[in-house]
């Protein structure tokens, strides 16, 4: 019985970071963020600066699939261009920026 409870917690349980699904979503999002960062660097190499928005990245590169700029919770990444750099992260499971569940590429 105890083993069944432990297995249920492992597969369906929660911890301080959310459900197991949220933990998996964070890992997927972290990897996806790295791809967006590569796309931003390629954009900068081609156009001389980072885009003002992620939509501009898609539009100028002719990309119609919006999911590449969305996290595993299907929310658009938080992106702000600041002079010659940018801030990019997922707002995490709560969908609010600058909270403890935000996901960064690391």
Buried (B, 14 or more C-beta within 10 A) or exposed (E): EEEEEEEEEEEEEEEEEBEBBBBEBBEBBBEBBEEBEEBBEEBBEEEEEBBEBBEBBBEEEEEEEEEBBBBBBEBBBBBEBEEEEBEBBBBBBEEEEEEEBBBEBE
